[in-house]
Structure formats: C-alpha cells, structure tokens
Amino acid sequence: MLKGKVHKYGANVDTDAIIPAHYLNISDPAELAKHCMEGIDKDFIKRVKPGDIMMVTTNFGCGSSREHAPLAIKAAGISCIIAKSFARIFFRNAINIGLPLLECDEAVDKTKAGDTLEVDPAKGRIKNVTRGTEFRAKPYPDFMAKLISAGGLVEYTKKRLARRRA
C-alpha cells in the first residue's frame, strides 16, 4: 500500500520538462532527483516527500525515450504516478525501473493537488483519503506486477537467476 500527497500536473508533460536534456550526462539517481520537474516546476523538489504521488492528465512522458525521466521521478521520492494516459515508451521505462503507473480518468478528474491518496497498485485501488472517495484503475497483468514489486526489470532478472542457480 502506498500513501502520499498529490503533486498534480497537466497534459503533455514531456521528458525534457521532467529532466532537462542538459542533465542527461548524470547517471546518479540522487543527482537526477535534484532537477526533477525543473522544466515546469522549479520548487517541486523542495515540496516532494518520500512516498508522495504524482498525478497528471494526458500523454505524460511524451518526447524522447530517455530513461532518466522516470528514474529522476522515482529518486525524488514519488511512489507512483496516476494519469489519464502515458506516452508508451515512458510507461515501459517506468515499469522497467519499478515505478508503478496507474491510468484512471475519474481519479485524475476528482483529485486536487495536496490531497492524500492511498494506492494499492496490485489491485488498482486508489483511495482519496482527503475527499473520502475511491477509484479503480485496471490492475497490472501478473508479469508486470512481479516486475514492479521486484523493483524493476534488472532486479526481477537478478532474483530469477539467483533462484535458478539455487
């Protein structure tokens, strides 16, 4: 179960707004986090707390396929992102690093910045604690749920290989 305050953004937030291109020579997640959302919200990193939740409208993560974008978001402390839609390459990159993404139009429409949410990504359950409402997103297929709970594709693969060796 994830719980955090909502940081809400609009449509078509591209990867350059999430992490500007001039930081792409940085590979350390903690350093990337310092510049997360800098392209549209210079104070984001000052406000975000570990476990907080990002909420966006449509086409989040459009633009280039840089893996730095979901990595910066996760390293900044965001526990999951809820949107009406994601750019497909961003969606896959986020899953590959173990950052849960949920699509739920109703939750986006009926949630305000600063609301507190409880999210169960495995079940697709989104509860707005502030407003006393609950929403359902489509849960992940089993394989994707296992990837996310393992911490991403690399960690999932390491665990599978360790089990095979044992």
DSSP file (Angstrom, degrees, kcal/mol; ACC not computed):
  #  RESIDUE AA STRUCTURE BP1 BP2  ACC     N-H-->O    O-->H-N    N-H-->O    O-->H-N    TCO  KAPPA ALPHA  PHI   PSI    X-CA   Y-CA   Z-CA
    1    1 A M              0   0    0      0, 0.0     2,-0.3     0, 0.0   119,-0.2   0.000 360.0 360.0 360.0 131.3    0.0    0.0    0.0
    2    2 A L  E     -A  119   0A   0    117,-3.3   117,-3.0     2,-0.0     2,-0.4  -0.840 360.0-176.2-106.7 144.9    1.3    3.4   -1.0
    3    3 A K  E     +A  118   0A   0     -2,-0.3     2,-0.3   115,-0.2   115,-0.2  -0.984  20.5 119.2-144.7 131.8    0.3    6.6    0.7
    4    4 A G  E     -A  117   0A   0    113,-2.0   113,-2.8    -2,-0.4     2,-0.2  -0.989  56.2 -77.3-174.5 172.2    1.3   10.2    0.0
    5    5 A K  E     -A  116   0A   0     -2,-0.3    48,-2.8   111,-0.2     2,-0.4  -0.554  50.2-111.6 -83.3 150.1    0.3   13.7   -1.0
    6    6 A V  E     -d   53   0B   0    109,-2.2   108,-2.4   106,-0.2     2,-0.5  -0.667  21.4-167.7 -89.5 133.5   -0.6   14.5   -4.6
    7    7 A H  E     -d   54   0B   0     46,-2.3    48,-2.8    -2,-0.4     2,-0.4  -0.989  24.3-158.6-113.2 116.3    1.5   16.7   -6.9
    8    8 A K  E     +d   55   0B   0     -2,-0.5     2,-0.3    46,-0.2    48,-0.2  -0.817  17.3 171.9-113.4 138.3   -0.7   17.4   -9.9
    9    9 A Y  E     -d   56   0B   0     46,-2.5    48,-0.5    -2,-0.4     4,-0.0  -0.864  23.9-117.0-135.4 167.3    0.3   18.5  -13.4
   10   10 A G        -     0   0    0     -2,-0.3    47,-0.9    46,-0.2     3,-0.4   0.222  47.1 -47.9 -90.2-151.8   -1.5   18.9  -16.8
   11   11 A A  S    S+     0   0    0      1,-0.2    -1,-0.2    46,-0.2    48,-0.2  -0.416 105.1  16.8 -87.7 156.4   -1.2   17.4  -20.2
   12   12 A N        +     0   0    0     46,-2.6     2,-0.8     1,-0.2    -1,-0.2   0.810  65.4 173.6  57.8  39.7    1.7   16.7  -22.5
   13   13 A V        -     0   0    0     45,-0.4    48,-2.7    -3,-0.4    49,-0.8  -0.696  21.9-152.8 -76.1 112.9    4.5   16.9  -19.9
   14   14 A D  B >>  -g   62   0C   0     -2,-0.8     4,-1.6    47,-0.2     3,-0.9  -0.370  25.9-104.5 -90.5 169.5    7.5   15.8  -21.9
   15   15 A T  H 3> S+     0   0    0     47,-2.4     4,-2.7     1,-0.3    22,-0.1   0.770 119.0  60.1 -64.5 -25.9   10.6   14.2  -20.7
   16   16 A D  H 34 S+     0   0    0     46,-0.2    -1,-0.3     2,-0.2    23,-0.2   0.818 105.6  48.0 -71.4 -29.7   12.6   17.4  -21.2
   17   17 A A  H <4 S+     0   0    0     -3,-0.9    22,-1.7     2,-0.1    23,-0.6   0.837 112.8  49.5 -74.1 -33.9   10.2   19.1  -18.6
   18   18 A I  H  < S-     0   0    0     -4,-1.6    19,-3.1     1,-0.3    20,-0.6   0.945 138.1  -2.1 -70.1 -48.9   10.7   16.1  -16.3
   19   19 A I  S  < S-     0   0    0     -4,-2.7    -1,-0.3    17,-0.2    -2,-0.1  -0.847  85.9-125.4-144.9 104.9   14.5   16.2  -16.5
   20   20 A P    >   -     0   0    0      0, 0.0     3,-2.2     0, 0.0     4,-0.1  -0.125  23.7-114.9 -54.6 146.2   16.1   18.8  -18.9
   21   21 A A  G >  S+     0   0    0      1,-0.3     3,-2.0     2,-0.2     4,-0.2   0.759 109.1  69.7 -56.1 -31.2   18.4   17.5  -21.5
   22   22 A H  G 3  S+     0   0    0      1,-0.3    -1,-0.3     2,-0.1     3,-0.2   0.569  96.2  56.0 -71.0  -3.1   21.5   19.2  -20.2
   23   23 A Y  G X  S+     0   0    0     -3,-2.2     3,-1.9     1,-0.1    -1,-0.3   0.341  75.7  99.6-101.1   4.9   21.4   16.8  -17.2
   24   24 A L  T <   +     0   0    0     -3,-2.0    -1,-0.1     1,-0.3    -2,-0.1   0.601  69.5  68.2 -71.8  -9.4   21.5   13.6  -19.3
   25   25 A N  T 3  S+     0   0    0     -3,-0.2     2,-0.4    -4,-0.2    -1,-0.3   0.523  84.2  91.2 -82.3  -4.6   25.2   13.2  -18.6
   26   26 A I    <   +     0   0    0     -3,-1.9    -3,-0.0     1,-0.1    42,-0.0  -0.765  45.9 172.8 -90.8 132.0   24.3   12.5  -15.0
   27   27 A S        +     0   0    0     -2,-0.4    -1,-0.1     5,-0.0     3,-0.0   0.549  48.3 101.8-112.8 -13.1   23.7    8.8  -14.1
   28   28 A D    >>  -     0   0    0      1,-0.2     4,-2.3     2,-0.0     3,-0.5  -0.625  64.1-148.2 -75.6 117.8   23.4    9.1  -10.3
   29   29 A P  H 3> S+     0   0    0      0, 0.0     4,-2.5     0, 0.0    -1,-0.2   0.861  96.4  55.5 -55.2 -38.9   19.7    8.9   -9.4
   30   30 A A  H 3> S+     0   0    0      1,-0.2     4,-1.0     2,-0.2    -2,-0.0   0.877 109.7  46.4 -63.6 -37.3   20.1   11.2   -6.4
   31   31 A E  H <4 S+     0   0    0     -3,-0.5     4,-0.4     2,-0.2     3,-0.4   0.901 111.5  51.0 -70.9 -41.0   21.7   13.9   -8.6
   32   32 A L  H >< S+     0   0    0     -4,-2.3     3,-1.8     1,-0.2     4,-0.3   0.900 103.4  60.6 -60.5 -40.1   18.9   13.5  -11.2
   33   33 A A  H >< S+     0   0    0     -4,-2.5     3,-1.5     1,-0.3    -1,-0.2   0.836  92.6  65.6 -57.8 -34.8   16.3   13.9   -8.5
   34   34 A K  T 3< S+     0   0    0     -4,-1.0    -1,-0.3    -3,-0.4    -2,-0.2   0.723 109.7  38.2 -61.0 -20.6   17.6   17.3   -7.6
   35   35 A H  T X  S+     0   0    0     -3,-1.8     3,-1.8    -4,-0.4     4,-0.3   0.273  83.7 138.9-114.3   8.6   16.5   18.5  -11.1
   36   36 A C  T <  S-     0   0    0     -3,-1.5     9,-0.4     1,-0.3   -17,-0.2  -0.337  80.1  -1.0 -61.7 131.5   13.2   16.5  -11.4
   37   37 A M  T >> S+     0   0    0    -19,-3.1     4,-2.9   -22,-0.1     3,-1.9   0.543  88.8 136.9  67.0  11.0   10.3   18.5  -12.9
   38   38 A E  T <4  +     0   0    0     -3,-1.8     4,-0.2   -20,-0.6   -20,-0.1   0.790  59.8  66.4 -56.9 -30.4   12.7   21.5  -13.2
   39   39 A G  T 34 S+     0   0    0    -22,-1.7    -1,-0.3    -4,-0.3   -21,-0.2   0.712 123.5  10.4 -67.7 -20.2   11.4   22.3  -16.6
   40   40 A I  T <4 S+     0   0    0     -3,-1.9    -2,-0.2   -23,-0.6     2,-0.2   0.499 135.8  33.5-133.0 -11.8    7.9   23.2  -15.3
   41   41 A D    ><  -     0   0    0     -4,-2.9     3,-1.8   -24,-0.3     4,-0.4  -0.662  53.4-177.7-152.3  87.6    8.1   23.4  -11.5
   42   42 A K  T 3  S+     0   0    0      1,-0.3     3,-0.2    -2,-0.2     4,-0.1   0.731  87.3  50.7 -61.9 -23.1   11.3   24.7  -10.0
   43   43 A D  T >> S+     0   0    0      1,-0.2     4,-1.3     2,-0.1     3,-0.8   0.415  79.3 100.3 -95.6   1.6   10.0   24.1   -6.5
   44   44 A F  H X> S+     0   0    0     -3,-1.8     4,-2.4     1,-0.3     3,-1.0   0.927  81.2  50.0 -51.8 -51.7    8.9   20.5   -7.0
   45   45 A I  H 34 S+     0   0    0     -9,-0.4    -1,-0.3    -4,-0.4    -2,-0.1   0.744 108.2  54.5 -66.1 -22.4   12.0   19.0   -5.3
   46   46 A K  H <4 S+     0   0    0     -3,-0.8    -1,-0.3    -4,-0.1    -2,-0.2   0.781 115.8  38.3 -77.5 -27.4   11.6   21.3   -2.3
   47   47 A R  H << S+     0   0    0     -4,-1.3    -2,-0.2    -3,-1.0    -3,-0.1   0.778  92.1  98.0 -94.0 -30.8    7.9   20.2   -1.8
   48   48 A V     <  -     0   0    0     -4,-2.4    30,-0.1    -5,-0.2     3,-0.0  -0.336  51.6-166.7 -69.5 139.9    8.1   16.5   -2.5
   49   49 A K    >   -     0   0    0    -44,-0.1     3,-2.4    28,-0.1   -44,-0.1  -0.896  38.8 -81.9-119.6 151.6    8.3   14.0    0.3
   50   50 A P  T 3  S+     0   0    0      0, 0.0    28,-0.2     0, 0.0    27,-0.1  -0.301 118.5  24.0 -54.7 130.4    9.2   10.3    0.1
   51   51 A G  T 3  S+     0   0    0     26,-3.0    27,-0.2     1,-0.3    28,-0.1   0.241  88.0 141.4  97.5 -12.0    6.1    8.3   -0.8
   52   52 A D    <   -     0   0    0     -3,-2.4    27,-3.1    25,-0.3    28,-0.6  -0.110  45.5-128.1 -60.3 164.8    4.3   11.3   -2.4
   53   53 A I  E     -de   6  80B   0    -48,-2.8   -46,-2.3    25,-0.2     2,-0.4  -0.943   8.2-144.7-122.7 134.7    2.2   10.6   -5.5
   54   54 A M  E     -de   7  81B   0     26,-2.2    28,-2.5    -2,-0.4     2,-0.4  -0.819  15.9-170.3 -97.9 138.4    2.3   12.4   -8.9
   55   55 A M  E     +de   8  82B   0    -48,-2.8   -46,-2.5    -2,-0.4     2,-0.3  -0.997  10.0 168.5-130.3 134.9   -0.9   12.9  -10.8
   56   56 A V  E     -d    9   0B   0     26,-2.3    28,-0.5    -2,-0.4   -46,-0.2  -0.887  29.7-129.8-138.8 166.2   -1.1   14.1  -14.4
   57   57 A T        -     0   0    0    -47,-0.9    27,-3.0   -48,-0.5    28,-1.5   0.826  67.4 -14.9 -87.0 -94.8   -3.7   14.4  -17.1
   58   58 A T  S    S+     0   0    0     26,-0.2   -46,-2.6     1,-0.2   -45,-0.4  -0.815 112.6   8.3-121.2 153.7   -2.8   13.0  -20.5
   59   59 A N  S >  S-     0   0    0     -2,-0.3     3,-1.1   -48,-0.2    27,-0.3   0.820  71.9-176.2  58.6  39.0    0.2   11.9  -22.5
   60   60 A F  B 3   +h   86   0D   0     25,-2.0    27,-2.8     1,-0.2    -1,-0.2  -0.465  64.2  22.0 -70.4 135.1    2.7   12.1  -19.6
   61   61 A G  T 3  S+     0   0    0    -48,-2.7    -1,-0.2    -2,-0.2   -47,-0.2   0.687  84.1 155.5  84.7  20.4    6.3   11.4  -20.5
   62   62 A C  B <   +g   14   0C   0     -3,-1.1   -47,-2.4   -49,-0.8     2,-0.4  -0.176  37.8  50.4 -70.4 172.6    6.0   12.2  -24.2
   63   63 A G  S    S+     0   0    0    -49,-0.2    27,-0.1   -48,-0.1   -50,-0.0  -0.796 100.3  14.2 100.9-142.1    9.0   13.3  -26.2
   64   64 A S  S    S-     0   0    0     -2,-0.4   -49,-0.2     1,-0.1    26,-0.0  -0.157  70.7-119.4 -70.3 165.8   12.3   11.4  -26.2
   65   65 A S        +     0   0    0     24,-0.0    -1,-0.1     4,-0.0    -2,-0.0   0.138  54.9 154.1 -92.0  21.0   12.6    7.9  -24.8
   66   66 A R    >   -     0   0    0      1,-0.2     3,-0.8     2,-0.1    27,-0.1  -0.237  39.7-152.2 -59.0 132.3   15.2    8.9  -22.1
   67   67 A E  T 3> S+     0   0    0      1,-0.2     4,-1.5     2,-0.1    -1,-0.2   0.628  86.2  80.9 -76.0 -14.7   15.2    6.6  -19.1
   68   68 A H  H 3> S+     0   0    0      1,-0.2     4,-2.8     2,-0.2    -1,-0.2   0.816  81.4  66.0 -60.9 -31.3   16.4    9.4  -17.0
   69   69 A A  H <> S+     0   0    0     -3,-0.8     4,-1.9     2,-0.2    -1,-0.2   0.965 106.7  34.7 -63.2 -57.9   12.8   10.8  -16.7
   70   70 A P  H  > S+     0   0    0      0, 0.0     4,-2.6     0, 0.0    -1,-0.2   0.862 117.6  56.4 -66.1 -30.5   11.2    8.0  -14.7
   71   71 A L  H  X S+     0   0    0     -4,-1.5     4,-2.6     2,-0.2    -2,-0.2   0.915 106.9  48.3 -64.7 -42.4   14.4    7.5  -12.8
   72   72 A A  H  X S+     0   0    0     -4,-2.8     4,-1.5     2,-0.2    -1,-0.2   0.898 112.3  49.8 -63.3 -40.9   14.5   11.1  -11.6
   73   73 A I  H  X>S+     0   0    0     -4,-1.9     5,-1.7    -5,-0.2     4,-0.5   0.939 113.5  44.5 -63.6 -48.2   10.9   10.9  -10.5
   74   74 A K  H ><5S+     0   0    0     -4,-2.6     3,-1.4     1,-0.2    -2,-0.2   0.921 113.1  50.5 -63.4 -44.3   11.4    7.7   -8.5
   75   75 A A  H 3<5S+     0   0    0     -4,-2.6    -1,-0.2     1,-0.3    -2,-0.2   0.772 101.6  63.1 -66.3 -25.6   14.6    9.0   -7.0
   76   76 A A  H 3<5S-     0   0    0     -4,-1.5    -1,-0.3    -5,-0.2    -2,-0.2   0.655 126.0 -99.5 -72.2 -14.8   12.8   12.2   -6.0
   77   77 A G  T <<5S+     0   0    0     -3,-1.4   -26,-3.0    -4,-0.5   -25,-0.3   0.384  71.4 147.9 113.8  -2.7   10.6   10.1   -3.8
   78   78 A I      < -     0   0    0     -5,-1.7    -1,-0.3   -28,-0.2   -25,-0.2  -0.497  29.7-164.5 -67.7 128.3    7.5    9.7   -5.9
   79   79 A S        -     0   0    0    -27,-3.1     2,-0.3     1,-0.3   -26,-0.2   0.743  65.4 -13.3 -88.9 -25.0    5.9    6.3   -5.1
   80   80 A C  E     -e   53   0B   0    -28,-0.6   -26,-2.2    19,-0.1     2,-0.4  -0.976  57.7-129.7-165.7 165.0    3.6    6.1   -8.1
   81   81 A I  E     -ef  54 101B   0     19,-2.0    21,-2.6    -2,-0.3     2,-0.4  -0.989  15.1-164.1-125.8 134.2    2.1    8.2  -10.9
   82   82 A I  E     +ef  55 102B   0    -28,-2.5   -26,-2.3    -2,-0.4     2,-0.3  -0.970  23.9 151.3-117.6 131.7   -1.6    8.3  -11.8
   83   83 A A  E     - f   0 103B   0     19,-2.5    21,-2.1    -2,-0.4   -26,-0.2  -0.929  56.3-117.9-148.5 169.4   -2.7    9.7  -15.1
   84   84 A K  S    S-     0   0    0    -27,-3.0     2,-0.3   -28,-0.5   -26,-0.2   0.827 100.8  -9.3 -77.0 -36.2   -5.4    9.5  -17.8
   85   85 A S        -     0   0    0    -28,-1.5   -25,-2.0    19,-0.1    -1,-0.3  -0.985  61.1-151.7-160.7 154.3   -2.7    8.4  -20.2
   86   86 A F  B     -h   60   0D   0     -2,-0.3     2,-0.3   -27,-0.3   -25,-0.2  -0.904  35.0-101.3-122.7 150.8    1.1    7.9  -20.5
   87   87 A A     >  -     0   0    0    -27,-2.8     4,-2.5    -2,-0.3     3,-0.2  -0.576  40.6-124.9 -64.6 136.6    3.4    8.0  -23.5
   88   88 A R  H  > S+     0   0    0     -2,-0.3     4,-2.3     1,-0.2     5,-0.2   0.863 106.7  49.5 -60.2 -41.0    4.0    4.3  -24.2
   89   89 A I  H  > S+     0   0    0      2,-0.2     4,-2.5     1,-0.2    -1,-0.2   0.890 112.0  49.3 -68.5 -36.2    7.8    4.5  -24.0
   90   90 A F  H  > S+     0   0    0    -29,-0.2     4,-2.7     2,-0.2     5,-0.2   0.927 109.3  53.5 -64.1 -43.5    7.7    6.4  -20.7
   91   91 A F  H  X S+     0   0    0     -4,-2.5     4,-2.2     1,-0.2    -2,-0.2   0.935 112.0  43.9 -55.3 -49.1    5.2    3.8  -19.4
   92   92 A R  H  X S+     0   0    0     -4,-2.3     4,-2.5     1,-0.2    -1,-0.2   0.907 112.5  51.6 -66.8 -41.7    7.6    0.9  -20.3
   93   93 A N  H  X S+     0   0    0     -4,-2.5     4,-1.0     2,-0.2    -1,-0.2   0.895 110.4  50.0 -61.7 -39.1   10.7    2.7  -18.9
   94   94 A A  H ><>S+     0   0    0     -4,-2.7     5,-2.9     2,-0.2     3,-0.7   0.930 111.1  47.7 -65.4 -45.8    8.9    3.3  -15.6
   95   95 A I  H ><5S+     0   0    0     -4,-2.2     3,-1.4     1,-0.2    -2,-0.2   0.904 106.5  59.3 -61.0 -40.9    7.8   -0.3  -15.3
   96   96 A N  H 3<5S+     0   0    0     -4,-2.5    57,-2.3     1,-0.3    58,-0.7   0.755 110.5  41.2 -62.2 -24.6   11.4   -1.4  -16.1
   97   97 A I  T <<5S-     0   0    0     -4,-1.0    -1,-0.3    -3,-0.7    -2,-0.2   0.377 121.2-105.3-103.1   4.0   12.7    0.6  -13.1
   98   98 A G  T < 5S+     0   0    0     -3,-1.4    -3,-0.2    -4,-0.5    54,-0.1   0.762  70.2 144.1  83.3  25.1    9.8   -0.5  -10.8
   99   99 A L      < -     0   0    0     -5,-2.9    -1,-0.2    -6,-0.1   -19,-0.1  -0.876  47.2-132.3 -97.8 110.8    7.9    2.8  -10.7
  100  100 A P        -     0   0    0      0, 0.0   -19,-2.0     0, 0.0     2,-0.4  -0.377  23.3-170.8 -67.2 136.9    4.1    2.0  -10.6
  101  101 A L  E     -f   81   0B   0    -21,-0.2     2,-0.4    -2,-0.1   -19,-0.2  -0.989   1.3-170.8-125.8 136.3    1.9    3.8  -13.1
  102  102 A L  E     -f   82   0B   0    -21,-2.6   -19,-2.5    -2,-0.4     2,-0.6  -0.984  13.3-147.6-128.1 140.3   -1.9    3.7  -13.0
  103  103 A E  E     +f   83   0B   0     -2,-0.4    35,-0.7    35,-0.3   -19,-0.2  -0.933  34.3 146.2-107.1 121.7   -4.4    5.0  -15.5
  104  104 A C     >  -     0   0    0    -21,-2.1     4,-1.9    -2,-0.6     5,-0.2  -0.707  27.2-169.4-158.4  99.2   -7.7    6.3  -14.1
  105  105 A D  H  > S+     0   0    0      1,-0.2     4,-2.6    -2,-0.2     5,-0.2   0.904  89.5  52.5 -55.3 -46.5   -9.6    9.2  -15.6
  106  106 A E  H  > S+     0   0    0      1,-0.2     4,-1.9     2,-0.2    -1,-0.2   0.889 107.6  50.4 -63.0 -41.5  -12.0    9.5  -12.7
  107  107 A A  H  4 S+     0   0    0      1,-0.2     4,-0.3     2,-0.2    -1,-0.2   0.916 112.1  48.3 -62.7 -42.5   -9.3    9.7  -10.1
  108  108 A V  H >< S+     0   0    0     -4,-1.9     3,-0.9     1,-0.2    -2,-0.2   0.925 113.1  47.7 -63.3 -44.7   -7.5   12.4  -12.0
  109  109 A D  H 3< S+     0   0    0     -4,-2.6    -1,-0.2     1,-0.2    -2,-0.2   0.807 117.6  40.9 -66.7 -30.2  -10.7   14.4  -12.5
  110  110 A K  T 3< S+     0   0    0     -4,-1.9     2,-0.4    -5,-0.2    -1,-0.2   0.151  99.2  84.7-110.3  19.0  -11.8   14.2   -8.9
  111  111 A T    <   -     0   0    0     -3,-0.9     2,-0.3    -4,-0.3     3,-0.0  -0.966  58.3-156.1-123.6 139.3   -8.4   14.8   -7.1
  112  112 A K    >   -     0   0    0     -2,-0.4     3,-2.0     1,-0.1  -106,-0.2  -0.761  35.2 -88.0-108.7 156.0   -6.8   18.1   -6.2
  113  113 A A  T 3  S+     0   0    0     -2,-0.3  -106,-0.2     1,-0.2     3,-0.1  -0.389 116.1  29.6 -57.1 136.7   -3.1   18.9   -5.6
  114  114 A G  T 3  S+     0   0    0   -108,-2.4    -1,-0.2     1,-0.3  -107,-0.1   0.194  86.8 131.4  93.7 -16.1   -2.3   18.3   -2.0
  115  115 A D    <   -     0   0    0     -3,-2.0  -109,-2.2  -110,-0.1     2,-0.5  -0.320  58.2-122.5 -63.1 153.1   -5.0   15.6   -1.4
  116  116 A T  E     -A    5   0A   0   -111,-0.2    13,-1.7    -3,-0.1    14,-1.2  -0.878  30.9-169.3-100.8 130.6   -3.7   12.5    0.3
  117  117 A L  E     -AB   4 128A   0   -113,-2.8  -113,-2.0    -2,-0.5     2,-0.5  -0.878  18.9-154.5-117.8 150.3   -4.1    9.2   -1.5
  118  118 A E  E     -AB   3 127A   0      9,-2.6     9,-3.2    -2,-0.3     2,-0.4  -0.997  24.3-170.6-115.9 127.7   -3.7    5.5   -0.5
  119  119 A V  E     -AB   2 126A   0   -117,-3.0  -117,-3.3    -2,-0.5     7,-0.2  -0.972  23.3-170.0-128.3 131.3   -2.9    3.4   -3.5
  120  120 A D  E >>> - B   0 125A   0      5,-2.8     5,-1.6    -2,-0.4     4,-1.5  -0.865  10.0-174.5-114.0  92.9   -2.7   -0.4   -4.0
  121  121 A P  T 345S+     0   0    0      0, 0.0    19,-0.6     0, 0.0    -1,-0.1   0.846  79.6  59.4 -59.5 -35.1   -1.2   -0.8   -7.4
  122  122 A A  T 345S+     0   0    0      1,-0.2    18,-0.1    17,-0.1    23,-0.1   0.855 117.4  31.3 -63.3 -34.5   -1.6   -4.5   -7.4
  123  123 A K  T <45S-     0   0    0     -3,-0.8    -1,-0.2     2,-0.1     3,-0.1   0.536 106.2-122.1 -99.3  -8.9   -5.4   -4.2   -7.1
  124  124 A G  T  <5 +     0   0    0     -4,-1.5    13,-3.6     1,-0.3     2,-0.4   0.711  59.4 152.3  74.7  19.8   -5.7   -0.9   -9.0
  125  125 A R  E   < -BC 120 136A   0     -5,-1.6    -5,-2.8    11,-0.2     2,-0.5  -0.729  23.1-177.6 -91.5 129.6   -7.3    0.7   -5.9
  126  126 A I  E     -BC 119 135A   0      9,-2.5     9,-3.1    -2,-0.4     2,-0.5  -0.979   3.4-172.2-126.5 115.6   -7.0    4.4   -5.4
  127  127 A K  E     -BC 118 134A   0     -9,-3.2    -9,-2.6    -2,-0.5     2,-1.1  -0.943  16.3-149.6-112.9 122.9   -8.5    5.9   -2.2
  128  128 A N  E  >> -BC 117 133A   0      5,-2.8     4,-1.7    -2,-0.5     5,-1.3  -0.793  14.1-174.5 -88.7 100.7   -8.6    9.7   -1.8
  129  129 A V  T  45S+     0   0    0    -13,-1.7    -1,-0.2    -2,-1.1   -12,-0.2   0.865  80.1  56.0 -64.7 -38.0   -8.3   10.0    2.0
  130  130 A T  T  45S+     0   0    0    -14,-1.2    -1,-0.2     1,-0.2   -13,-0.1   0.892 120.2  27.6 -62.0 -42.6   -8.9   13.7    1.9
  131  131 A R  T  45S-     0   0    0    -15,-0.3    -1,-0.2     2,-0.1    -2,-0.2   0.499 102.2-121.9-103.2  -6.6  -12.2   13.6    0.0
  132  132 A G  T  <5 +     0   0    0     -4,-1.7     2,-0.3     1,-0.2    -3,-0.2   0.840  67.7 129.4  70.1  32.8  -13.4   10.1    1.1
  133  133 A T  E   < -C  128   0A   0     -5,-1.3    -5,-2.8   -23,-0.1     2,-0.4  -0.806  42.1-154.2-118.3 160.5  -13.7    8.8   -2.4
  134  134 A E  E     -C  127   0A   0     -2,-0.3     2,-0.3    -7,-0.2    -7,-0.2  -0.993   9.3-174.1-137.8 144.7  -12.4    5.6   -4.1
  135  135 A F  E     -C  126   0A   0     -9,-3.1    -9,-2.5    -2,-0.4     2,-0.5  -0.888  16.2-135.8-134.2 161.1  -11.5    4.8   -7.6
  136  136 A R  E     -C  125   0A   0     -2,-0.3     2,-0.3   -11,-0.2   -11,-0.2  -0.982  15.2-173.9-124.1 126.1  -10.4    1.7   -9.6
  137  137 A A        -     0   0    0    -13,-3.6   -33,-0.1    -2,-0.5   -35,-0.0  -0.762  44.7 -88.5-104.8 160.3   -7.7    1.6  -12.1
  138  138 A K        -     0   0    0    -35,-0.7   -35,-0.3    -2,-0.3   -14,-0.2  -0.555  48.4-126.8 -69.1 124.9   -7.0   -1.5  -14.2
  139  139 A P        -     0   0    0      0, 0.0   -17,-0.1     0, 0.0   -16,-0.1  -0.284  29.4 -96.2 -69.3 160.8   -4.6   -3.7  -12.3
  140  140 A Y        -     0   0    0    -19,-0.6     2,-0.0     1,-0.1   -38,-0.0  -0.370  38.3-101.4 -72.2 151.9   -1.4   -4.9  -13.9
  141  141 A P     >  -     0   0    0      0, 0.0     4,-2.3     0, 0.0     3,-0.3  -0.394  45.2-101.6 -62.3 156.2   -1.1   -8.3  -15.6
  142  142 A D  H  > S+     0   0    0      1,-0.2     4,-2.3     2,-0.2     5,-0.2   0.871 120.1  53.5 -51.8 -45.1    0.8  -10.7  -13.3
  143  143 A F  H  > S+     0   0    0      1,-0.2     4,-1.9     2,-0.2    -1,-0.2   0.919 111.3  44.9 -60.3 -45.0    4.1  -10.5  -15.1
  144  144 A M  H  > S+     0   0    0     -3,-0.3     4,-2.4     1,-0.2    -1,-0.2   0.882 110.5  54.5 -68.0 -37.4    4.2   -6.6  -14.9
  145  145 A A  H  X S+     0   0    0     -4,-2.3     4,-2.6     1,-0.2    -1,-0.2   0.896 108.2  50.0 -61.7 -39.6    3.1   -6.7  -11.2
  146  146 A K  H  X S+     0   0    0     -4,-2.3     4,-1.6    -5,-0.2     6,-0.2   0.895 109.3  51.5 -66.2 -39.9    6.0   -9.1  -10.5
  147  147 A L  H  X>S+     0   0    0     -4,-1.9     5,-2.9     2,-0.2     4,-0.6   0.937 113.0  44.9 -60.1 -47.1    8.4   -6.7  -12.3
  148  148 A I  H ><5S+     0   0    0     -4,-2.4     3,-1.3     1,-0.2    -2,-0.2   0.934 112.5  49.3 -65.3 -47.1    7.2   -3.7  -10.2
  149  149 A S  H 3<5S+     0   0    0     -4,-2.6    -1,-0.2     1,-0.3    -2,-0.2   0.789 108.2  55.2 -66.9 -25.3    7.2   -5.5   -6.9
  150  150 A A  H 3<5S-     0   0    0     -4,-1.6    -1,-0.3    -5,-0.2    -2,-0.2   0.642 124.5-103.1 -78.0 -14.4   10.8   -6.8   -7.6
  151  151 A G  T <<5S-     0   0    0     -3,-1.3    -3,-0.2    -4,-0.6     2,-0.2   0.571  75.5 -47.0 101.3  12.5   12.0   -3.2   -8.1
  152  152 A G  S  ><S-     0   0    0     -5,-2.9     4,-2.5    -6,-0.2   -55,-0.3  -0.561  80.2 -54.6 119.0 177.5   12.1   -3.3  -11.9
  153  153 A L  H  > S+     0   0    0    -57,-2.3     4,-2.5     1,-0.2     5,-0.2   0.883 128.0  49.8 -62.8 -44.0   13.4   -5.5  -14.7
  154  154 A V  H  > S+     0   0    0    -58,-0.7     4,-2.5     2,-0.2    -1,-0.2   0.944 114.7  43.6 -63.8 -48.0   17.0   -5.7  -13.6
  155  155 A E  H  > S+     0   0    0      2,-0.2     4,-2.3     1,-0.2    -2,-0.2   0.901 113.3  52.5 -64.7 -40.7   16.1   -6.7  -10.0
  156  156 A Y  H  X S+     0   0    0     -4,-2.5     4,-2.2     1,-0.2    -1,-0.2   0.928 111.4  46.8 -58.6 -46.4   13.5   -9.1  -11.3
  157  157 A T  H  X S+     0   0    0     -4,-2.5     4,-2.6     2,-0.2     5,-0.2   0.906 110.0  52.7 -65.4 -42.4   16.0  -10.8  -13.5
  158  158 A K  H  X S+     0   0    0     -4,-2.5     4,-2.3     1,-0.2    -1,-0.2   0.918 110.8  48.0 -58.4 -44.1   18.7  -11.0  -10.8
  159  159 A K  H  X S+     0   0    0     -4,-2.3     4,-2.2     2,-0.2    -1,-0.2   0.898 111.7  49.4 -65.7 -40.7   16.2  -12.7   -8.5
  160  160 A R  H  X S+     0   0    0     -4,-2.2     4,-2.0     2,-0.2    -2,-0.2   0.916 112.0  48.1 -64.7 -42.5   15.1  -15.2  -11.2
  161  161 A L  H  X S+     0   0    0     -4,-2.6     4,-2.0     1,-0.2    -2,-0.2   0.902 110.2  51.9 -65.4 -40.1   18.7  -16.0  -12.0
  162  162 A A  H  X S+     0   0    0     -4,-2.3     4,-1.5    -5,-0.2    -1,-0.2   0.902 109.4  50.3 -62.5 -40.8   19.6  -16.5   -8.3
  163  163 A R  H  < S+     0   0    0     -4,-2.2    -1,-0.2     1,-0.2    -2,-0.2   0.887 109.9  50.4 -64.2 -38.9   16.6  -18.9   -7.9
  164  164 A R  H  < S+     0   0    0     -4,-2.0    -1,-0.2     1,-0.2    -2,-0.2   0.865 110.5  49.5 -67.0 -35.9   17.8  -20.9  -10.9
  165  165 A R  H  <        0   0    0     -4,-2.0    -1,-0.2     1,-0.2    -2,-0.2   0.797 360.0 360.0 -72.9 -28.0   21.3  -21.2   -9.5
  166  166 A A     <        0   0    0     -4,-1.5    -1,-0.2    -5,-0.2    -2,-0.2   0.476 360.0 360.0 -75.7 360.0   20.0  -22.3   -6.1
